[in-house]
């Protein structure tokens, strides 16, 4: 079945992240000067302005910083998913990642609940990091 | 100088396009629009201090009562009760329909000039006592200030300093109200109440006609019209000029006749904040 939802369009900054996703790895930039792990990708560290950067692989564990439940489809391809959850995940390494929570009854959702990454291979090139409750 | 805003936001679909187009890769996860970003902030606030629909219903219903007195308001003829608020459909939970502002065709303009040149103009002038701006700027998902203090706190400190007054001198407020929570967090950051005290503060019609601290006396973005920051700013000027008819602050609405008013605008998703203190000449 054809995937009808919007897909990421990897660019010079974000390609290493999306390439990592394809291998089911969450890759983030880590500043060599101040150790700040950042998202979204950028050529300079937003904290200390250094351009010296490493890429690290995050463990894929974190907690729900905040979440919302969509009851209206702003794009037709999401209609079949209603109601669905969009959340900001606070990863153990620090970055906040916007994603979806899957596999959790909506009345059990809580801010700060522990979650882990759950991969969805949506096309041959693209895998999306989604999150589900731990345990 | 003329400050103007005009938009066929509703009939042309332009506002919808503007909002749907700005999300970038967030659309990959089904995240669209502005309300959803504010809803993320509001949910975190519900976790951090006591707030939620029990607080926001007072804002939605209170502003609607002002709109019912304003013949220019899109919602002039539609009353709203707390039951109506709760019965309205969810849009992006924790926001129901009436937590969201309107989309409007139309425009509004204001003239800003020196006090000297304003003296012999047709309308009574309103003076700018103070202004402040603070822009914390982080993209929504990375922001940790969404539950306060937002840019509102430092902006209002600058404005009060310039004006040489305090919160106690404010007679009424015109607050940028893209969503109900925006009003709560702005007034909270301004210092009207502490975190989580909003539900008690708003109770008993505090911001409504007859209330002790009128807020958004045109109906605001929620119930009058969406003209961005010109909805609150123009209403503040019109009230201080005494040009508001049935909704005029003072004896007509059993409220204090205003001398000094606080109004503001914010941009992005609580990413930028400007506030103004205006007074009657």
Interface residues (C-beta under 8 A of the other chain):
Chain A: X5 X6 X7 X8 X9 X14 X39 X40 X65 X66 X67 X68 X69 X70 X71 X72 X74 X75 X78 X81 X83 X84 X86 X88 X95 X96 X97 X98 X99 X100 X110 X111 X112 X128 X130
Chain B: X20 X25 X26 X27 X28 X29 X30 X31 X32 X33 X36 X39 X40 X41 X43 X44 X46 X47 X89 X90 X91 X92 X93 X94 X95 X139 X140 X141 X142 X146
